[in-house]
Amino acid sequence: MVMLLLGTCLLYCARVTVPICAVKQSGVVLSSFFWGYCLTQIIGGHISDQIGGEKVLLLSASAWGFLTVITPLLTHISSAHLVFMTCSRFLMGLLQGVYFPSLASLLSQRVRESERAFTYSTLVASLPGTLVIGGAGSLLLDWYGWESVFYFSGLLTLLWVYCTCKYLLTEKELTIPIEYLTRGLSMSKQSKVPWKQLFTKAAHMLSTSSTFFTLLSWLPTFFKETFPESKGWVFNVVPWLVAIPTSLFSGFLSDHLINQGYKTITVRKFMQVIGSGVSSVFALCLGQTSSFCKAIVFASASVGLQTFNHSGISVNVQDLAPSCAGLLFGVGNTGGALLGVICVYLAGYLIETTGSWTSVFNLVAAVNSIGLCAFLVFGEAQRVDTDSAYIDL
């Protein structure tokens, strides 16, 4: 669990290097990450269901770590910086798109229902990764230049891959099963599984993913433009620091309520109300304040409470179908990434045309509210997969 948590931290380290280093970005550059992120979610989750999530995690981490390290080198030999950074962000999204579906697949097959929320909330308390790169990255940026942020993040990722392969996994665990190679791309399909219903449930994830991506991409710019005299390490660190204990607490509370006898779906919906509903209230407050201290409080509350989604809709696909949770998570996260492309780009458009950050936070609250209502009305948690027969795609 510690190594998987560290891997998640490093994923976000690599993801936010551009927002940390360049607060004057275009929406095109930031949204290009999500175009790539959309393309590998489903296939990454499906392959993880077949061969094991740990293999997919390590392959993707190796690739994005290497890309992060070479980004400064390639930038110096390219004159079209905007085009290069757009392509680089697209490729980063492509490589990182498989991570969370693979993690969902791994946990759904190895963790029981009454422990899933805390385990998942712990592993995606990513937020240490954003914390590390937010604090250390801001200092490295001031002391050694923007290139050092990329080297720091990329080399740590490659070191993590090496240590995981060498000290935690056996050669057998790193080998792709021969039966998978002979079977090819196949899908676990149960004769009585309502696939249309499952995909509909997974699609409920899209609102929470997209609004989280929007805040992750634009909060540094908001603070830099609204409070230009403020220290970068404060607004790049504090909101994500708060999110660590809230994520852990949400997982603990969710599992505790289930163990006390409350229905799983009731607990999932309760967590979602806090994660999408209450967090949106603080996002709206963030757009109305002119005080730096209040802005930090509101941003911290909004980001922190959003982690309750980890114990709500994010683990719901594992409740519904553990044998194909990676695929279903990929479907939901792909929808979230697609909406994330739109929201991140639309946020940039709103800022450029209105000059107001209020419209951005109104957008976040509106998307969260729509997703919350859909989950409250249609959400379920009863397991529906019972068979494991394979068919060709």
Salt bridges, closest charged atoms under 4 A:
GLU54 OE2 - LYS55 NZ 3.34
GLU54 OE1 - ARG110 NH2 3.89
GLU115 OE2 - ARG112 NE 3.15
GLU147 OE2 - HIS76 NE2 3.20
GLU225 OE2 - LYS24 NZ 3.57
ASP319 OD1 - ARG116 NH1 3.32
ASP319 OD2 - ARG268 NE 2.78
GLU380 OE2 - LYS201 NZ 3.87
ASP385 OD1 - ARG383 NE 2.62
